[in-house]
Amino acid sequence: TVVTNGHQQPLPALASILVLMPVFVQAMSDKDIMEQVEYAIANEDWEVAEENYRIAVSENTEEAELFFWKHTANDTLFSSKMALILGDHYKRACNYNKAHVFYDELIKLQPDDIDALLACADLKAQSGKEKEALELYERVLSLDVNNLPANIFIGNYYYYYAEKERAEIEHSYSKLRVPTKMQYARYREHINDLVNSDYAKAKGYLQRVIAQNSVRLFCSKRYFLYICS
C-alpha cells in the first residue's frame, strides 16, 4: 500500500507484473531465438542457423533438444550440425550419457563422415568404451587408411593388450619352479603367437604413425624402439 493524503491506498497490480517480467522476457527470448533458427534453416542460411542454434543450446538446452528431435524426424539437412553442437555441449559439461546420445545420432545421420566418426570414437574412448571406440576408429581407417588419430588409438590398443597378455603368460611361467621342456615349449609358443598377432597388428598401425611428420610426440621411447626393431 501507499499513503496518499493520510490514507493508505493499495498498490496497483503493476508490482506483481514487474516481478513476472523477467520470466516472460526469458520465454519470449527463447522463442525468438528458435524462430530465428527455424527461419535460417528454411532459407538455407546455415551459418546464421548454426550461430543462433549455439546460442539456443547455451541459453535453453532443453528447448534446443526438443527442436532437434522435431527436425530430425523430418530429416532436415541441419540435423547433423545440431547433433554435433548438442554432443559437444554435453561433452564439455561432462554429461557423457547425453553426449553419447547425440554423437550416436550424428553418426546415424552421417555414417561416412570422418569428423563425425572421430568425435564419437573419442568420446567412447574417454568414457572407457574401448571396444566401441575401436569399431569406430576402424570405420575411419576404412575411409582414410592413414588417419592419424585412428592409427594412434588402434596401435596403442593392440599394444596395450599384447603387453597385458604377455605379462600374464610370463607370470604363469615364472610360477613353475622347474619347468619341463614341454612347458617351456608351450610358453615360447604362446609368446610367438602373441608376437604374430596383437604385437604385429600394433606394429602395423604404429608404423603408419611413425611415417607421418611430427608423430614421434605421440610415441613413447619404448614404442619407438619396438616399431623400429
Salt bridges, closest charged atoms under 4 A:
GLU38 OE1 - LYS70 NZ 3.79
GLU38 OE2 - HIS71 NE2 3.21
GLU50 OE2 - ARG54 NH2 2.94
GLU50 OE1 - LYS81 NZ 3.89
GLU65 OE1 - LYS98 NZ 2.94
ASP104 OD1 - LYS124 NZ 3.26
GLU105 OE2 - LYS108 NZ 3.44
ASP122 OD2 - LYS91 NZ 2.69
GLU132 OE1 - LYS124 NZ 3.12
GLU163 OE1 - ARG222 NH2 2.62
GLU170 OE2 - ARG166 NE 3.25
